[in-house]
């Protein structure tokens, strides 16, 4: 009889959790610090305020459906592009055009006060993050001009190094590029970049940077940093992920780690399987790039064409929660959030098909027993704290 009563009580609790998670999700301020839709606009002419279901991870109406309150839109170009600063501004222009057409749904904001006002008005608060310091072309004046256009973080490197900072891709490659001083890490100018960002109130983003660059940033910055879209190395040993001591250092700095949804960054079995998939179709990818297609888009088309194969590569949803909980168990609930990388990744985890699926994260956290206060921190409160500390 006792066993039966216990089972009934457990089922009732789970039912209550299922009813409550959506309410908790809707009440929280949900912040995603990394979405690459602007690349889709540049490469495919996709229009953000149109219905793109089945073609992208994101569009304006689906963001609202998923309960998203604050989005940092990534401005990206690879290290090969000529005039990356001009290309960055074109991406910002495209976002500004969407905002102008939809003033009742989305607004560009400059600070936490404007963010909270937008949320109160039930509009998406739009920030911009520049993914790759090469895009301000070693010119602090251009860096400030980007700030004035709404950029509130810069990822110091993408996979390519700059003359003043080395990337994770290069620092882990024996033949990888060094900085202009012939070393790993920040140069004297790189430290000036960090100091300039601190003085403007622009978040310093350590996703993509090498370990030496990371520790040089921690030694230089006077403000809390973010990792806008990184996961945990101890679970998945990808060079893009953060190691034990790095996570501890970010917490000590008062920063925050925004967990990336890329399956290859969260599931250690994916990288090898994904490499085999790409190798199998490499001749087709080469043909597309030789025909003039951007390499990123060429690869993406293969994932779409061979969807039955590529979908088998996706990580289990539960592993996203494992990365979140690793950070919580190591340094506490105040230092973790969400940086999905939607529309910049080919393989989000199973169940997280697009931006309408954010509530599943809230549901999982409720089921694991996290309080509403802690869930609020994870979904956006921690990032908001760091944003305020930088202002």
C-alpha positions in Angstrom: 0.0 0.0 0.0 2.8 2.4 0.9 4.5 1.7 -2.4 1.3 2.4 -4.3 0.8 5.7 -2.4 4.4 6.7 -3.1 4.0 6.0 -6.8 0.7 8.1 -6.9 2.6 10.9 -5.1 5.5 10.8 -7.6 3.1 10.8 -10.6 1.2 13.7 -9.2 4.5 15.6 -8.7 5.6 15.0 -12.2 2.2 16.1 -13.6 2.5 19.3 -11.5 6.0 19.9 -12.9 4.7 19.4 -16.4 2.0 22.0 -15.8 4.3 24.5 -14.1 7.4 24.5 -16.4 5.7 26.5 -19.1 4.6 29.1 -16.6 8.2 29.3 -15.2 9.6 29.5 -18.7 7.2 32.3 -19.8 7.9 34.3 -16.6 11.7 34.1 -16.8 13.8 36.4 -19.0 15.2 34.0 -21.6 18.5 35.2 -23.1 20.4 33.4 -25.9 23.8 34.9 -26.5 24.6 33.4 -29.9 22.4 33.0 -33.0 23.9 33.1 -36.5 20.8 33.9 -38.5 22.4 37.0 -40.1 24.8 34.6 -41.9 21.7 32.9 -43.4 20.5 36.3 -44.6 23.9 37.1 -46.2 24.4 33.7 -47.8 20.9 32.6 -48.7 18.8 35.9 -48.7 16.6 34.4 -46.0 14.3 37.1 -44.5 14.0 36.9 -40.8 10.5 38.1 -40.5 9.1 35.5 -42.9 8.1 31.9 -42.1 11.2 29.8 -42.4 10.1 26.7 -40.6 11.9 23.6 -41.9 14.6 25.7 -43.5 16.3 27.5 -40.5 16.4 27.1 -36.8 15.1 30.6 -36.3 12.7 33.3 -37.5 11.1 36.2 -35.7 7.7 34.6 -35.0 9.3 31.3 -33.9 11.6 33.1 -31.5 8.5 34.6 -29.8 6.8 31.3 -29.8 9.8 29.8 -27.9 9.6 32.5 -25.2 12.8 34.1 -26.2 13.2 37.6 -24.7 16.7 38.6 -25.5 18.8 37.6 -28.5 22.4 38.4 -29.3 22.6 38.2 -33.1 26.1 37.1 -34.3 27.9 39.1 -36.9 30.3 36.6 -38.6 32.8 36.3 -41.4 35.7 33.9 -41.8 39.3 35.0 -41.8 39.5 35.0 -45.6 37.0 37.7 -46.4 38.3 41.0 -47.8 36.9 44.1 -46.0 35.3 42.2 -43.1 34.4 45.5 -41.4 32.2 46.5 -44.3 30.6 43.0 -44.3 29.9 43.3 -40.6 28.1 46.5 -41.1 26.0 45.0 -43.9 24.9 42.3 -41.5 23.9 44.9 -38.9 22.0 46.8 -41.7 20.0 43.7 -42.4 19.0 43.4 -38.7 18.1 47.1 -38.5 15.8 46.6 -41.5 14.0 43.7 -39.8 13.6 45.8 -36.7 12.3 48.8 -38.7 9.6 46.6 -40.3 8.6 45.0 -36.9 8.6 47.7 -34.2 5.9 45.9 -32.3 7.9 42.6 -32.1 11.6 43.4 -31.8 13.7 46.4 -30.8 17.5 47.0 -30.7 18.6 47.8 -27.2 21.8 49.3 -25.8 21.9 48.3 -22.2 20.1 46.4 -19.4 17.6 49.2 -18.7 16.4 49.2 -22.3 16.4 45.4 -22.3 14.0 45.3 -19.3 11.8 47.9 -21.0 11.6 45.8 -24.1 10.7 42.7 -22.1 8.0 44.6 -20.3 6.6 45.6 -23.7 6.7 41.9 -24.8 9.2 42.7 -27.6 12.4 40.8 -28.3 15.4 42.8 -27.1 18.1 42.6 -29.9 21.8 42.9 -29.2 24.7 42.2 -31.5 27.8 40.2 -31.0 30.7 40.2 -33.4 32.2 36.7 -33.8 35.8 37.3 -34.6 38.0 40.3 -33.7 39.4 40.5 -37.3 36.2 42.3 -38.2 37.3 45.6 -36.7 40.5 45.3 -38.7 43.0 46.2 -35.9 41.4 49.6 -35.6 40.1 50.7 -32.2 38.1 53.4 -33.9 36.2 50.8 -35.9 35.7 48.8 -32.7 34.0 51.8 -31.1 32.0 52.4 -34.2 30.6 48.9 -34.0 29.8 49.5 -30.3 27.8 52.6 -31.4 25.8 50.4 -33.8 24.7 48.1 -31.0 27.5 45.6 -30.7 27.8 44.5 -27.1 30.3 41.7 -27.3 33.2 40.7 -29.4 34.5 37.2 -29.6 38.2 38.0 -29.7 38.9 35.4 -32.3 37.0 33.1 -34.5 38.8 29.9 -35.6 41.4 32.2 -37.3 43.8 34.1 -35.1 44.3 37.8 -35.4 47.7 39.6 -35.2 46.9 40.3 -31.6 45.2 37.1 -30.3 45.5 33.4 -31.0 42.5 31.1 -31.4 41.8 27.7 -29.9 42.1 26.2 -33.4 45.6 27.6 -33.9 46.9 27.1 -30.3 46.0 23.4 -30.5 47.6 23.0 -33.9 51.4 22.5 -33.9 51.5 24.5 -37.2 48.9 27.0 -36.2 49.3 30.7 -36.5 51.0 32.8 -33.8 50.3 36.4 -32.9 52.4 39.3 -34.4 54.9 38.8 -31.6 55.5 35.2 -32.6 53.8 33.8 -29.5 50.5 32.5 -28.3 48.0 34.7 -26.4 47.4 38.5 -26.4 50.0 41.0 -27.7 50.3 44.4 -26.1 47.7 45.7 -28.7 45.4 42.7 -27.7 45.5 43.9 -24.1 44.5 47.4 -25.4 41.6 45.8 -27.1 40.4 44.3 -23.9 40.9 47.5 -22.0 39.0 49.5 -24.7 36.1 47.0 -24.5 36.0 47.3 -20.7 35.9 51.1 -21.0 33.1 51.1 -23.5 31.0 48.6 -21.6 31.4 45.9 -24.3 31.5 42.3 -23.1 34.8 40.4 -23.7 33.9 37.0 -25.2 36.3 34.2 -24.8 34.6 31.5 -26.9 36.9 30.4 -29.7 40.1 31.8 -28.1 43.1 29.7 -27.2 44.0 28.9 -23.6 46.9 31.3 -23.5 44.7 34.1 -24.9 42.1 33.1 -22.4 44.4 33.5 -19.4 45.8 36.7 -20.8 42.3 38.1 -21.0 41.5 37.0 -17.4 44.7 38.8 -16.2 43.9 41.9 -18.2 40.1 42.5 -17.9 38.6 44.6 -15.1 35.1 43.4 -15.9 33.4 40.0 -16.0 33.8 38.1 -19.2 31.4 35.8 -21.1 31.9 32.6 -23.1 29.0 33.3 -25.5 28.7 29.8 -26.9 31.0 27.2 -25.3 30.6 23.9 -23.6 32.5 21.7 -21.1 35.8 20.0 -22.1 35.6 17.4 -19.3 32.5 16.0 -20.9 33.5 16.5 -24.6 37.2 17.1 -25.2 36.7 19.5 -28.2 39.3 22.3 -28.4 36.4 24.8 -28.4 35.3 23.7 -25.0 36.3 25.1 -21.6 38.5 23.1 -19.2 38.1 22.7 -15.5 40.5 25.6 -14.5 39.0 27.9 -17.2 35.5 27.4 -15.8 36.8 28.1 -12.3 38.6 31.2 -13.6 35.4 32.6 -15.3 33.5 32.1 -12.0 36.2 33.8 -10.0 36.1 36.7 -12.6 32.3 36.9 -12.1 31.6 35.9 -15.7 29.2 33.4 -17.3 29.5 30.4 -19.6 26.7 30.1 -22.2 26.3 26.5 -23.2 26.5 25.7 -26.9 24.0 23.3 -28.5 26.4 22.0 -31.2 26.2 18.2 -31.0 30.0 18.0 -31.7 30.7 20.1 -28.6 28.5 18.2 -26.2 28.7 14.6 -27.2 32.2 13.0 -27.4 31.0 10.3 -29.9 29.8 12.8 -32.5 33.2 14.2 -33.8 34.4 10.8 -35.2 31.1 9.9 -36.7 30.6 13.4 -38.2 34.1 13.2 -39.8 33.2 9.9 -41.4 30.0 11.4 -42.8 31.8 14.4 -44.3 34.6 12.2 -45.7 32.0 10.0 -47.4 30.5 13.1 -49.2 33.7 15.1 -49.6 33.9 15.0 -53.4 30.4 16.5 -53.5 31.3 19.2 -51.1 34.4 20.0 -53.2 32.3 20.3 -56.3 30.0 22.8 -54.6 32.9 24.9 -53.3 34.6 24.8 -56.7 31.4 26.1 -58.2 31.6 29.2 -55.9 29.5 28.2 -52.9 30.7 29.3 -49.5 32.3 26.2 -47.8 30.0 26.6 -44.8 26.9 26.6 -47.0 28.3 23.7 -49.2 28.7 21.5 -46.1 25.2 22.5 -44.9 23.6 21.5 -48.1 25.1 18.0 -47.7 23.6 17.7 -44.2 20.2 18.6 -45.7 20.5 16.4 -48.8 21.5 13.4 -46.7 19.2 14.1 -43.8 18.6 10.5 -42.9 22.3 10.1 -42.3 23.0 13.4 -40.7 20.1 13.2 -38.2 21.6 10.1 -36.8 24.7 12.1 -35.7 22.7 14.4 -33.3 23.5 14.2 -29.6 21.0 13.2 -27.0 19.1 16.1 -25.5 20.0 15.1 -22.0 23.7 15.9 -22.7 22.9 19.6 -22.9 21.6 19.4 -19.4 24.7 17.5 -18.4 26.9 20.4 -19.5 24.7 22.9 -17.6 24.9 20.8 -14.5 28.6 20.3 -14.7 29.2 24.0 -14.5 26.6 24.3 -11.6 28.2 21.4 -9.7 31.7 22.9 -10.2 31.2 26.6 -9.5 27.5 27.2 -8.7 24.3 28.2 -10.4 25.4 31.8 -11.0 27.8 31.1 -13.8 25.9 29.3 -16.6 23.4 30.2 -19.3 22.4 29.5 -22.9 24.3 30.3 -26.2 22.6 28.0 -28.6 24.6 28.7 -31.8 21.3 28.1 -33.7 21.7 28.7 -37.5 25.4 28.5 -37.1 25.4 24.7 -36.5 24.3 21.8 -38.6 23.5 19.4 -35.8 21.6 20.6 -32.7 20.8 17.9 -30.2 17.8 15.7 -30.6 14.5 17.4 -29.5 16.1 20.9 -29.8 15.1 21.3 -33.5 14.7 25.0 -33.4 14.0 28.1 -31.3 10.5 26.9 -30.3 12.1 24.1 -28.2 13.7 26.3 -25.5 10.9 25.3 -23.1 12.3 21.7 -23.0 15.3 23.0 -21.2 13.1 24.6 -18.5 11.1 21.4 -18.3 14.2 19.3 -17.7 15.5 21.7 -15.0 12.1 21.6 -13.3 12.1 17.8 -13.4 15.6 17.8 -11.9 14.3 19.8 -8.9 15.9 23.2 -9.6 14.0 26.1 -8.0 12.3 28.8 -10.0 14.9 31.3 -8.8 17.8 29.1 -10.0 16.1 28.4 -13.3 15.6 32.2 -13.8 19.4 32.6 -13.4 20.2 29.9 -15.9 17.8 31.1 -18.5 19.0 34.7 -18.5 19.5 36.2 -15.0 23.2 35.3 -15.0 23.9 37.0 -18.3 21.9 40.1 -17.2 24.0 40.3 -14.1 27.2 40.3 -16.2 25.8 42.8 -18.7 25.0 45.2 -15.8 28.5 44.7 -14.4 30.0 45.8 -17.7 27.9 48.9 -18.1 
